[in-house]
Structures are given as structure tokens and as C-alpha cells.
Amino acid sequence: MTEGSAGLPVEVSERNPQVIEVTAQTTSHDVSWYLELEWSSGTRKGTLTVGPGGGAPFRTSAVKGRPLYSYPVGGKAWGPSPFQR
């Protein structure tokens, strides 16, 4: 967790939504992955699988010697990353 971020677990509601930003990187592999979010509400509980859409996984590739791109929260397209090396 970074300074100023909420500790986990977090409580959310319509009046108290939370945004969790995930940054993934690898130095030498091409990785496909999903994010699984476990939730509960009263006696109900479940797991929500999060991906970029259409059932496809996220994909993270090594960037050594390559340009770095990111898809910002709320963005509409990939663009040069602010974390260029």
C-alpha cells in the first residue's frame, strides 16, 4: 500500500465508493492475469473476477528496452506511461 491509501479490507457503499488502482509489472516475462475481488454484504458473499472485458485476461509484458504504456483510470485509450524508465 502506498502512503495515504486505504487499508484492506475496505468498506464500500453507494455513498462511500472506493477506487483501488493496481499497477502490475514484470522484468522478464509475458503474463496474463485476472484480479479476483472477494466481497460480502450481510450473509451474501462471492468473488468477482475483474478483467479488461470480453472474458480476456489483463496482460503484462516485460519492458526492458521498450517503450512503456499505460491505460489510466477513467481513460479511453492507451498512452505513454508517466513512469518511463
mmCIF file as gemmi writes it, N, C-alpha and C atoms, coordinates in Angstrom:
data_model
loop_
_atom_site.group_PDB
_atom_site.id
_atom_site.type_symbol
_atom_site.label_atom_id
_atom_site.label_alt_id
_atom_site.label_comp_id
_atom_site.label_asym_id
_atom_site.label_entity_id
_atom_site.label_seq_id
_atom_site.pdbx_PDB_ins_code
_atom_site.Cartn_x
_atom_site.Cartn_y
_atom_site.Cartn_z
_atom_site.occupancy
_atom_site.B_iso_or_equiv
_atom_site.pdbx_formal_charge
_atom_site.auth_seq_id
_atom_site.auth_asym_id
_atom_site.pdbx_PDB_model_num
ATOM 1 N N . MET Axp A 1 ? 0.845 -1.183 0 1 0 ? 1 A 1
ATOM 2 C CA . MET Axp A 1 ? 0 0 0 1 0 ? 1 A 1
ATOM 3 C C . MET Axp A 1 ? 0.889 1.245 0 1 0 ? 1 A 1
ATOM 4 N N . THR Axp A 2 ? 0.428 2.245 -0.678 1 0 ? 2 A 1
ATOM 5 C CA . THR Axp A 2 ? 1.168 3.494 -0.686 1 0 ? 2 A 1
ATOM 6 C C . THR Axp A 2 ? 0.623 4.417 0.392 1 0 ? 2 A 1
ATOM 7 N N . GLU Axp A 3 ? 1.424 5.379 0.767 1 0 ? 3 A 1
ATOM 8 C CA . GLU Axp A 3 ? 1.009 6.333 1.791 1 0 ? 3 A 1
ATOM 9 C C . GLU Axp A 3 ? -0.282 7.021 1.373 1 0 ? 3 A 1
ATOM 10 N N . GLY Axp A 4 ? -1.216 7.095 2.295 1 0 ? 4 A 1
ATOM 11 C CA . GLY Axp A 4 ? -2.475 7.77 2.011 1 0 ? 4 A 1
ATOM 12 C C . GLY Axp A 4 ? -3.544 6.86 1.446 1 0 ? 4 A 1
ATOM 13 N N . SER Axp A 5 ? -3.179 5.605 1.12 1 0 ? 5 A 1
ATOM 14 C CA . SER Axp A 5 ? -4.195 4.701 0.584 1 0 ? 5 A 1
ATOM 15 C C . SER Axp A 5 ? -4.94 4.016 1.716 1 0 ? 5 A 1
ATOM 16 N N . ALA Axp A 6 ? -6.135 3.551 1.411 1 0 ? 6 A 1
ATOM 17 C CA . ALA Axp A 6 ? -6.968 2.891 2.416 1 0 ? 6 A 1
ATOM 18 C C . ALA Axp A 6 ? -6.395 1.522 2.744 1 0 ? 6 A 1
ATOM 19 N N . GLY Axp A 7 ? -6.496 1.128 4.011 1 0 ? 7 A 1
ATOM 20 C CA . GLY Axp A 7 ? -6.08 -0.209 4.39 1 0 ? 7 A 1
ATOM 21 C C . GLY Axp A 7 ? -7.109 -1.221 3.915 1 0 ? 7 A 1
ATOM 22 N N . LEU Axp A 8 ? -6.706 -2.451 3.782 1 0 ? 8 A 1
ATOM 23 C CA . LEU Axp A 8 ? -7.631 -3.507 3.377 1 0 ? 8 A 1
ATOM 24 C C . LEU Axp A 8 ? -7.973 -4.342 4.59 1 0 ? 8 A 1
ATOM 25 N N . PRO Axp A 9 ? -9.178 -4.871 4.73 1 0 ? 9 A 1
ATOM 26 C CA . PRO Axp A 9 ? -10.29 -4.716 3.791 1 0 ? 9 A 1
ATOM 27 C C . PRO Axp A 9 ? -10.899 -3.325 3.871 1 0 ? 9 A 1
ATOM 28 N N . VAL Axp A 10 ? -11.634 -2.965 2.84 1 0 ? 10 A 1
ATOM 29 C CA . VAL Axp A 10 ? -12.295 -1.668 2.794 1 0 ? 10 A 1
ATOM 30 C C . VAL Axp A 10 ? -13.801 -1.868 2.785 1 0 ? 10 A 1
ATOM 31 N N . GLU Axp A 11 ? -14.517 -0.886 3.285 1 0 ? 11 A 1
ATOM 32 C CA . GLU Axp A 11 ? -15.971 -0.926 3.275 1 0 ? 11 A 1
ATOM 33 C C . GLU Axp A 11 ? -16.45 0.05 2.226 1 0 ? 11 A 1
ATOM 34 N N . VAL Axp A 12 ? -17.327 -0.411 1.341 1 0 ? 12 A 1
ATOM 35 C CA . VAL Axp A 12 ? -17.842 0.441 0.271 1 0 ? 12 A 1
ATOM 36 C C . VAL Axp A 12 ? -19.362 0.454 0.305 1 0 ? 12 A 1
ATOM 37 N N . SER Axp A 13 ? -19.935 1.5 -0.249 1 0 ? 13 A 1
ATOM 38 C CA . SER Axp A 13 ? -21.379 1.622 -0.386 1 0 ? 13 A 1
ATOM 39 C C . SER Axp A 13 ? -21.639 2.617 -1.505 1 0 ? 13 A 1
ATOM 40 N N . GLU Axp A 14 ? -22.908 2.836 -1.83 1 0 ? 14 A 1
ATOM 41 C CA . GLU Axp A 14 ? -23.224 3.84 -2.848 1 0 ? 14 A 1
ATOM 42 C C . GLU Axp A 14 ? -22.705 5.212 -2.442 1 0 ? 14 A 1
ATOM 43 N N . ARG Axp A 15 ? -22.77 5.506 -1.157 1 0 ? 15 A 1
ATOM 44 C CA . ARG Axp A 15 ? -22.322 6.814 -0.656 1 0 ? 15 A 1
ATOM 45 C C . ARG Axp A 15 ? -20.827 6.851 -0.366 1 0 ? 15 A 1
ATOM 46 N N . ASN Axp A 16 ? -20.193 5.678 -0.289 1 0 ? 16 A 1
ATOM 47 C CA . ASN Axp A 16 ? -18.769 5.612 0.033 1 0 ? 16 A 1
ATOM 48 C C . ASN Axp A 16 ? -18.045 4.663 -0.933 1 0 ? 16 A 1
ATOM 49 N N . PRO Axp A 17 ? -18.004 5.018 -2.246 1 0 ? 17 A 1
ATOM 50 C CA . PRO Axp A 17 ? -17.314 4.145 -3.206 1 0 ? 17 A 1
ATOM 51 C C . PRO Axp A 17 ? -15.799 4.218 -2.997 1 0 ? 17 A 1
ATOM 52 N N . GLN Axp A 18 ? -15.101 3.194 -3.428 1 0 ? 18 A 1
ATOM 53 C CA . GLN Axp A 18 ? -13.653 3.157 -3.328 1 0 ? 18 A 1
ATOM 54 C C . GLN Axp A 18 ? -13.073 2.818 -4.696 1 0 ? 18 A 1
ATOM 55 N N . VAL Axp A 19 ? -11.922 3.394 -5.012 1 0 ? 19 A 1
ATOM 56 C CA . VAL Axp A 19 ? -11.186 3.066 -6.225 1 0 ? 19 A 1
ATOM 57 C C . VAL Axp A 19 ? -9.861 2.468 -5.787 1 0 ? 19 A 1
ATOM 58 N N . ILE Axp A 20 ? -9.557 1.29 -6.303 1 0 ? 20 A 1
ATOM 59 C CA . ILE Axp A 20 ? -8.285 0.641 -5.997 1 0 ? 20 A 1
ATOM 60 C C . ILE Axp A 20 ? -7.499 0.576 -7.295 1 0 ? 20 A 1
ATOM 61 N N . GLU Axp A 21 ? -6.351 1.232 -7.335 1 0 ? 21 A 1
ATOM 62 C CA . GLU Axp A 21 ? -5.518 1.234 -8.531 1 0 ? 21 A 1
ATOM 63 C C . GLU Axp A 21 ? -4.481 0.126 -8.407 1 0 ? 21 A 1
ATOM 64 N N . VAL Axp A 22 ? -4.416 -0.719 -9.419 1 0 ? 22 A 1
ATOM 65 C CA . VAL Axp A 22 ? -3.475 -1.83 -9.434 1 0 ? 22 A 1
ATOM 66 C C . VAL Axp A 22 ? -2.415 -1.538 -10.489 1 0 ? 22 A 1
ATOM 67 N N . THR Axp A 23 ? -1.152 -1.615 -10.109 1 0 ? 23 A 1
ATOM 68 C CA . THR Axp A 23 ? -0.05 -1.446 -11.043 1 0 ? 23 A 1
ATOM 69 C C . THR Axp A 23 ? 0.686 -2.77 -11.124 1 0 ? 23 A 1
ATOM 70 N N . ALA Axp A 24 ? 0.782 -3.339 -12.311 1 0 ? 24 A 1
ATOM 71 C CA . ALA Axp A 24 ? 1.462 -4.622 -12.491 1 0 ? 24 A 1
ATOM 72 C C . ALA Axp A 24 ? 2.649 -4.429 -13.429 1 0 ? 24 A 1
ATOM 73 N N . GLN Axp A 25 ? 3.753 -5.083 -13.097 1 0 ? 25 A 1
ATOM 74 C CA . GLN Axp A 25 ? 4.909 -5.017 -13.984 1 0 ? 25 A 1
ATOM 75 C C . GLN Axp A 25 ? 5.723 -6.292 -13.852 1 0 ? 25 A 1
ATOM 76 N N . THR Axp A 26 ? 6.456 -6.602 -14.876 1 0 ? 26 A 1
ATOM 77 C CA . THR Axp A 26 ? 7.357 -7.742 -14.866 1 0 ? 26 A 1
ATOM 78 C C . THR Axp A 26 ? 8.642 -7.313 -15.563 1 0 ? 26 A 1
ATOM 79 N N . THR Axp A 27 ? 9.744 -7.936 -15.2 1 0 ? 27 A 1
ATOM 80 C CA . THR Axp A 27 ? 11.023 -7.56 -15.802 1 0 ? 27 A 1
ATOM 81 C C . THR Axp A 27 ? 11.468 -8.527 -16.89 1 0 ? 27 A 1
ATOM 82 N N . SER Axp A 28 ? 10.862 -9.742 -16.931 1 0 ? 28 A 1
ATOM 83 C CA . SER Axp A 28 ? 11.36 -10.698 -17.919 1 0 ? 28 A 1
ATOM 84 C C . SER Axp A 28 ? 10.323 -11.689 -18.437 1 0 ? 28 A 1
ATOM 85 N N . HIS Axp A 29 ? 9.044 -11.44 -18.225 1 0 ? 29 A 1
ATOM 86 C CA . HIS Axp A 29 ? 8.029 -12.383 -18.665 1 0 ? 29 A 1
ATOM 87 C C . HIS Axp A 29 ? 6.852 -11.676 -19.331 1 0 ? 29 A 1
ATOM 88 N N . ASP Axp A 30 ? 6.032 -12.473 -20.015 1 0 ? 30 A 1
ATOM 89 C CA . ASP Axp A 30 ? 4.77 -12.018 -20.577 1 0 ? 30 A 1
ATOM 90 C C . ASP Axp A 30 ? 3.694 -12.741 -19.777 1 0 ? 30 A 1
ATOM 91 N N . VAL Axp A 31 ? 2.893 -11.998 -19.003 1 0 ? 31 A 1
ATOM 92 C CA . VAL Axp A 31 ? 1.978 -12.594 -18.034 1 0 ? 31 A 1
ATOM 93 C C . VAL Axp A 31 ? 0.535 -12.208 -18.343 1 0 ? 31 A 1
ATOM 94 N N . SER Axp A 32 ? -0.361 -13.199 -18.334 1 0 ? 32 A 1
ATOM 95 C CA . SER Axp A 32 ? -1.799 -12.96 -18.435 1 0 ? 32 A 1
ATOM 96 C C . SER Axp A 32 ? -2.39 -13.166 -17.051 1 0 ? 32 A 1
ATOM 97 N N . TRP Axp A 33 ? -3.287 -12.256 -16.606 1 0 ? 33 A 1
ATOM 98 C CA . TRP Axp A 33 ? -3.789 -12.362 -15.24 1 0 ? 33 A 1
ATOM 99 C C . TRP Axp A 33 ? -5.157 -11.711 -15.099 1 0 ? 33 A 1
ATOM 100 N N . TYR Axp A 34 ? -5.872 -12.135 -14.066 1 0 ? 34 A 1
ATOM 101 C CA . TYR Axp A 34 ? -7.15 -11.554 -13.65 1 0 ? 34 A 1
ATOM 102 C C . TYR Axp A 34 ? -6.997 -11.045 -12.23 1 0 ? 34 A 1
ATOM 103 N N . LEU Axp A 35 ? -7.852 -10.166 -11.843 1 0 ? 35 A 1
ATOM 104 C CA . LEU Axp A 35 ? -7.936 -9.702 -10.465 1 0 ? 35 A 1
ATOM 105 C C . LEU Axp A 35 ? -9.208 -10.296 -9.875 1 0 ? 35 A 1
ATOM 106 N N . GLU Axp A 36 ? -9.09 -10.979 -8.726 1 0 ? 36 A 1
ATOM 107 C CA . GLU Axp A 36 ? -10.262 -11.536 -8.065 1 0 ? 36 A 1
ATOM 108 C C . GLU Axp A 36 ? -10.565 -10.726 -6.821 1 0 ? 36 A 1
ATOM 109 N N . LEU Axp A 37 ? -11.783 -10.231 -6.745 1 0 ? 37 A 1
ATOM 110 C CA . LEU Axp A 37 ? -12.231 -9.396 -5.637 1 0 ? 37 A 1
ATOM 111 C C . LEU Axp A 37 ? -13.244 -10.19 -4.818 1 0 ? 37 A 1
ATOM 112 N N . GLU Axp A 38 ? -12.887 -10.523 -3.576 1 0 ? 38 A 1
ATOM 113 C CA . GLU Axp A 38 ? -13.821 -11.2 -2.683 1 0 ? 38 A 1
ATOM 114 C C . GLU Axp A 38 ? -14.668 -10.138 -1.998 1 0 ? 38 A 1
ATOM 115 N N . TRP Axp A 39 ? -15.996 -10.358 -1.94 1 0 ? 39 A 1
ATOM 116 C CA . TRP Axp A 39 ? -16.899 -9.37 -1.362 1 0 ? 39 A 1
ATOM 117 C C . TRP Axp A 39 ? -17.887 -10.07 -0.444 1 0 ? 39 A 1
ATOM 118 N N . SER Axp A 40 ? -18.464 -9.266 0.45 1 0 ? 40 A 1
ATOM 119 C CA . SER Axp A 40 ? -19.541 -9.763 1.311 1 0 ? 40 A 1
ATOM 120 C C . SER Axp A 40 ? -20.491 -8.615 1.613 1 0 ? 40 A 1
ATOM 121 N N . SER Axp A 41 ? -21.762 -8.96 1.797 1 0 ? 41 A 1
ATOM 122 C CA . SER Axp A 41 ? -22.801 -7.999 2.144 1 0 ? 41 A 1
ATOM 123 C C . SER Axp A 41 ? -23.818 -8.738 3 1 0 ? 41 A 1
ATOM 124 N N . GLY Axp A 42 ? -23.769 -8.512 4.298 1 0 ? 42 A 1
ATOM 125 C CA . GLY Axp A 42 ? -24.632 -9.258 5.2 1 0 ? 42 A 1
ATOM 126 C C . GLY Axp A 42 ? -24.266 -10.728 5.15 1 0 ? 42 A 1
ATOM 127 N N . THR Axp A 43 ? -25.222 -11.581 4.803 1 0 ? 43 A 1
ATOM 128 C CA . THR Axp A 43 ? -24.951 -13.013 4.717 1 0 ? 43 A 1
ATOM 129 C C . THR Axp A 43 ? -24.538 -13.445 3.307 1 0 ? 43 A 1
ATOM 130 N N . ARG Axp A 44 ? -24.574 -12.513 2.355 1 0 ? 44 A 1
ATOM 131 C CA . ARG Axp A 44 ? -24.174 -12.828 0.981 1 0 ? 44 A 1
ATOM 132 C C . ARG Axp A 44 ? -22.686 -12.622 0.814 1 0 ? 44 A 1
ATOM 133 N N . LYS Axp A 45 ? -22.051 -13.443 -0.03 1 0 ? 45 A 1
ATOM 134 C CA . LYS Axp A 45 ? -20.633 -13.256 -0.334 1 0 ? 45 A 1
ATOM 135 C C . LYS Axp A 45 ? -20.338 -13.873 -1.69 1 0 ? 45 A 1
ATOM 136 N N . GLY Axp A 46 ? -19.236 -13.488 -2.263 1 0 ? 46 A 1
ATOM 137 C CA . GLY Axp A 46 ? -18.876 -14.029 -3.568 1 0 ? 46 A 1
ATOM 138 C C . GLY Axp A 46 ? -17.511 -13.544 -3.994 1 0 ? 46 A 1
ATOM 139 N N . THR Axp A 47 ? -17.128 -13.928 -5.187 1 0 ? 47 A 1
ATOM 140 C CA . THR Axp A 47 ? -15.864 -13.496 -5.778 1 0 ? 47 A 1
ATOM 141 C C . THR Axp A 47 ? -16.17 -12.927 -7.152 1 0 ? 47 A 1
ATOM 142 N N . LEU Axp A 48 ? -15.7 -11.727 -7.407 1 0 ? 48 A 1
ATOM 143 C CA . LEU Axp A 48 ? -15.87 -11.061 -8.691 1 0 ? 48 A 1
ATOM 144 C C . LEU Axp A 48 ? -14.539 -11.119 -9.425 1 0 ? 48 A 1
ATOM 145 N N . THR Axp A 49 ? -14.538 -11.693 -10.623 1 0 ? 49 A 1
ATOM 146 C CA . THR Axp A 49 ? -13.318 -11.729 -11.428 1 0 ? 49 A 1
ATOM 147 C C . THR Axp A 49 ? -13.303 -10.498 -12.315 1 0 ? 49 A 1
ATOM 148 N N . VAL Axp A 50 ? -12.239 -9.718 -12.236 1 0 ? 50 A 1
ATOM 149 C CA . VAL Axp A 50 ? -12.12 -8.456 -12.969 1 0 ? 50 A 1
ATOM 150 C C . VAL Axp A 50 ? -11.091 -8.627 -14.071 1 0 ? 50 A 1
ATOM 151 N N . GLY Axp A 51 ? -11.449 -8.239 -15.291 1 0 ? 51 A 1
ATOM 152 C CA . GLY Axp A 51 ? -10.549 -8.261 -16.43 1 0 ? 51 A 1
ATOM 153 C C . GLY Axp A 51 ? -10.891 -7.094 -17.336 1 0 ? 51 A 1
ATOM 154 N N . PRO Axp A 52 ? -10.188 -6.96 -18.448 1 0 ? 52 A 1
ATOM 155 C CA . PRO Axp A 52 ? -10.429 -5.818 -19.328 1 0 ? 52 A 1
ATOM 156 C C . PRO Axp A 52 ? -11.696 -5.934 -20.163 1 0 ? 52 A 1
ATOM 157 N N . GLY Axp A 53 ? -12.388 -7.056 -20.118 1 0 ? 53 A 1
ATOM 158 C CA . GLY Axp A 53 ? -13.645 -7.206 -20.846 1 0 ? 53 A 1
ATOM 159 C C . GLY Axp A 53 ? -13.631 -8.373 -21.798 1 0 ? 53 A 1
ATOM 160 N N . GLY Axp A 54 ? -14.802 -8.859 -22.109 1 0 ? 54 A 1
ATOM 161 C CA . GLY Axp A 54 ? -14.933 -9.947 -23.064 1 0 ? 54 A 1
ATOM 162 C C . GLY Axp A 54 ? -14.353 -11.264 -22.589 1 0 ? 54 A 1
ATOM 163 N N . GLY Axp A 55 ? -14.132 -11.422 -21.288 1 0 ? 55 A 1
ATOM 164 C CA . GLY Axp A 55 ? -13.568 -12.653 -20.758 1 0 ? 55 A 1
ATOM 165 C C . GLY Axp A 55 ? -12.061 -12.771 -20.903 1 0 ? 55 A 1
ATOM 166 N N . ALA Axp A 56 ? -11.434 -11.786 -21.518 1 0 ? 56 A 1
ATOM 167 C CA . ALA Axp A 56 ? -9.98 -11.827 -21.714 1 0 ? 56 A 1
ATOM 168 C C . ALA Axp A 56 ? -9.259 -11.408 -20.423 1 0 ? 56 A 1
ATOM 169 N N . PRO Axp A 57 ? -8.074 -11.949 -20.177 1 0 ? 57 A 1
ATOM 170 C CA . PRO Axp A 57 ? -7.297 -11.53 -19.012 1 0 ? 57 A 1
ATOM 171 C C . PRO Axp A 57 ? -6.548 -10.228 -19.291 1 0 ? 57 A 1
ATOM 172 N N . PHE Axp A 58 ? -6.082 -9.583 -18.225 1 0 ? 58 A 1
ATOM 173 C CA . PHE Axp A 58 ? -5.127 -8.492 -18.39 1 0 ? 58 A 1
ATOM 174 C C . PHE Axp A 58 ? -3.837 -9.113 -18.901 1 0 ? 58 A 1
ATOM 175 N N . ARG Axp A 59 ? -2.974 -8.307 -19.472 1 0 ? 59 A 1
ATOM 176 C CA . ARG Axp A 59 ? -1.691 -8.815 -19.953 1 0 ? 59 A 1
ATOM 177 C C . ARG Axp A 59 ? -0.614 -7.816 -19.596 1 0 ? 59 A 1
ATOM 178 N N . THR Axp A 60 ? 0.448 -8.33 -19.013 1 0 ? 60 A 1
ATOM 179 C CA . THR Axp A 60 ? 1.592 -7.503 -18.625 1 0 ? 60 A 1
ATOM 180 C C . THR Axp A 60 ? 2.838 -8.125 -19.241 1 0 ? 60 A 1
ATOM 181 N N . SER Axp A 61 ? 3.646 -7.328 -19.937 1 0 ? 61 A 1
ATOM 182 C CA . SER Axp A 61 ? 4.858 -7.828 -20.588 1 0 ? 61 A 1
ATOM 183 C C . SER Axp A 61 ? 6.073 -7.077 -20.089 1 0 ? 61 A 1
ATOM 184 N N . ALA Axp A 62 ? 7.214 -7.741 -20.18 1 0 ? 62 A 1
ATOM 185 C CA . ALA Axp A 62 ? 8.469 -7.109 -19.791 1 0 ? 62 A 1
ATOM 186 C C . ALA Axp A 62 ? 8.717 -5.88 -20.652 1 0 ? 62 A 1
ATOM 187 N N . VAL Axp A 63 ? 9.336 -4.848 -20.059 1 0 ? 63 A 1
ATOM 188 C CA . VAL Axp A 63 ? 9.509 -3.592 -20.775 1 0 ? 63 A 1
ATOM 189 C C . VAL Axp A 63 ? 10.976 -3.194 -20.951 1 0 ? 63 A 1
ATOM 190 N N . LYS Axp A 64 ? 11.885 -4.022 -20.512 1 0 ? 64 A 1
ATOM 191 C CA . LYS Axp A 64 ? 13.295 -3.658 -20.608 1 0 ? 64 A 1
ATOM 192 C C . LYS Axp A 64 ? 13.664 -3.334 -22.058 1 0 ? 64 A 1
ATOM 193 N N . GLY Axp A 65 ? 14.103 -2.097 -22.285 1 0 ? 65 A 1
ATOM 194 C CA . GLY Axp A 65 ? 14.49 -1.658 -23.615 1 0 ? 65 A 1
ATOM 195 C C . GLY Axp A 65 ? 13.321 -1.342 -24.535 1 0 ? 65 A 1
ATOM 196 N N . ARG Axp A 66 ? 12.1 -1.275 -24.001 1 0 ? 66 A 1
ATOM 197 C CA . ARG Axp A 66 ? 10.923 -0.994 -24.812 1 0 ? 66 A 1
ATOM 198 C C . ARG Axp A 66 ? 10.174 0.207 -24.252 1 0 ? 66 A 1
ATOM 199 N N . PRO Axp A 67 ? 9.35 0.863 -25.068 1 0 ? 67 A 1
ATOM 200 C CA . PRO Axp A 67 ? 8.536 1.958 -24.533 1 0 ? 67 A 1
ATOM 201 C C . PRO Axp A 67 ? 7.489 1.412 -23.571 1 0 ? 67 A 1
ATOM 202 N N . LEU Axp A 68 ? 7.084 2.224 -22.62 1 0 ? 68 A 1
ATOM 203 C CA . LEU Axp A 68 ? 6.133 1.823 -21.592 1 0 ? 68 A 1
ATOM 204 C C . LEU Axp A 68 ? 4.823 2.57 -21.804 1 0 ? 68 A 1
ATOM 205 N N . TYR Axp A 69 ? 3.695 1.837 -21.798 1 0 ? 69 A 1
ATOM 206 C CA . TYR Axp A 69 ? 2.377 2.417 -21.996 1 0 ? 69 A 1
ATOM 207 C C . TYR Axp A 69 ? 1.491 2.096 -20.805 1 0 ? 69 A 1
ATOM 208 N N . SER Axp A 70 ? 0.467 2.916 -20.586 1 0 ? 70 A 1
ATOM 209 C CA . SER Axp A 70 ? -0.492 2.648 -19.519 1 0 ? 70 A 1
ATOM 210 C C . SER Axp A 70 ? -1.885 3.058 -19.992 1 0 ? 70 A 1
ATOM 211 N N . TYR Axp A 71 ? -2.885 2.503 -19.304 1 0 ? 71 A 1
ATOM 212 C CA . TYR Axp A 71 ? -4.289 2.826 -19.572 1 0 ? 71 A 1
ATOM 213 C C . TYR Axp A 71 ? -4.802 3.472 -18.297 1 0 ? 71 A 1
ATOM 214 N N . PRO Axp A 72 ? -4.832 4.802 -18.226 1 0 ? 72 A 1
ATOM 215 C CA . PRO Axp A 72 ? -5.17 5.487 -16.978 1 0 ? 72 A 1
ATOM 216 C C . PRO Axp A 72 ? -6.599 5.234 -16.513 1 0 ? 72 A 1
ATOM 217 N N . VAL Axp A 73 ? -6.797 5.283 -15.207 1 0 ? 73 A 1
ATOM 218 C CA . VAL Axp A 73 ? -8.121 5.14 -14.623 1 0 ? 73 A 1
ATOM 219 C C . VAL Axp A 73 ? -9.035 6.209 -15.234 1 0 ? 73 A 1
ATOM 220 N N . GLY Axp A 74 ? -10.152 5.797 -15.774 1 0 ? 74 A 1
ATOM 221 C CA . GLY Axp A 74 ? -11.077 6.728 -16.416 1 0 ? 74 A 1
ATOM 222 C C . GLY Axp A 74 ? -10.667 7.107 -17.825 1 0 ? 74 A 1
ATOM 223 N N . GLY Axp A 75 ? -9.548 6.552 -18.304 1 0 ? 75 A 1
ATOM 224 C CA . GLY Axp A 75 ? -9.072 6.887 -19.637 1 0 ? 75 A 1
ATOM 225 C C . GLY Axp A 75 ? -9.868 6.195 -20.721 1 0 ? 75 A 1
ATOM 226 N N . LYS Axp A 76 ? -9.584 6.56 -21.958 1 0 ? 76 A 1
ATOM 227 C CA . LYS Axp A 76 ? -10.283 5.969 -23.089 1 0 ? 76 A 1
ATOM 228 C C . LYS Axp A 76 ? -9.329 5.277 -24.049 1 0 ? 76 A 1
ATOM 229 N N . ALA Axp A 77 ? -8.027 5.361 -23.778 1 0 ? 77 A 1
ATOM 230 C CA . ALA Axp A 77 ? -7.061 4.752 -24.691 1 0 ? 77 A 1
ATOM 231 C C . ALA Axp A 77 ? -5.712 4.574 -23.986 1 0 ? 77 A 1
ATOM 232 N N . TRP Axp A 78 ? -4.895 3.675 -24.546 1 0 ? 78 A 1
ATOM 233 C CA . TRP Axp A 78 ? -3.528 3.504 -24.059 1 0 ? 78 A 1
ATOM 234 C C . TRP Axp A 78 ? -2.71 4.725 -24.467 1 0 ? 78 A 1
ATOM 235 N N . GLY Axp A 79 ? -1.719 5.074 -23.66 1 0 ? 79 A 1
ATOM 236 C CA . GLY Axp A 79 ? -0.839 6.186 -23.972 1 0 ? 79 A 1
ATOM 237 C C . GLY Axp A 79 ? 0.492 6.012 -23.288 1 0 ? 79 A 1
ATOM 238 N N . PRO Axp A 80 ? 1.458 6.845 -23.613 1 0 ? 80 A 1
ATOM 239 C CA . PRO Axp A 80 ? 2.777 6.746 -22.961 1 0 ? 80 A 1
ATOM 240 C C . PRO Axp A 80 ? 2.627 6.829 -21.45 1 0 ? 80 A 1
ATOM 241 N N . SER Axp A 81 ? 3.328 5.983 -20.742 1 0 ? 81 A 1
ATOM 242 C CA . SER Axp A 81 ? 3.231 5.937 -19.294 1 0 ? 81 A 1
ATOM 243 C C . SER Axp A 81 ? 4.013 7.079 -18.655 1 0 ? 81 A 1
ATOM 244 N N . PRO Axp A 82 ? 3.497 7.627 -17.551 1 0 ? 82 A 1
ATOM 245 C CA . PRO Axp A 82 ? 4.253 8.648 -16.823 1 0 ? 82 A 1
ATOM 246 C C . PRO Axp A 82 ? 5.45 8.026 -16.084 1 0 ? 82 A 1
ATOM 247 N N . PHE Axp A 83 ? 5.531 6.695 -16.063 1 0 ? 83 A 1
ATOM 248 C CA . PHE Axp A 83 ? 6.605 6.004 -15.346 1 0 ? 83 A 1
ATOM 249 C C . PHE Axp A 83 ? 7.71 5.529 -16.296 1 0 ? 83 A 1
ATOM 250 N N . GLN Axp A 84 ? 7.972 6.283 -17.36 1 0 ? 84 A 1
ATOM 251 C CA . GLN Axp A 84 ? 9.023 5.899 -18.313 1 0 ? 84 A 1
ATOM 252 C C . GLN Axp A 84 ? 10.341 5.733 -17.598 1 0 ? 84 A 1
ATOM 253 N N . ARG Axp A 85 ? 11.114 4.767 -18.043 1 0 ? 85 A 1
ATOM 254 C CA . ARG Axp A 85 ? 12.431 4.49 -17.428 1 0 ? 85 A 1
ATOM 255 C C . ARG Axp A 85 ? 13.516 5.24 -18.119 1 0 ? 85 A 1
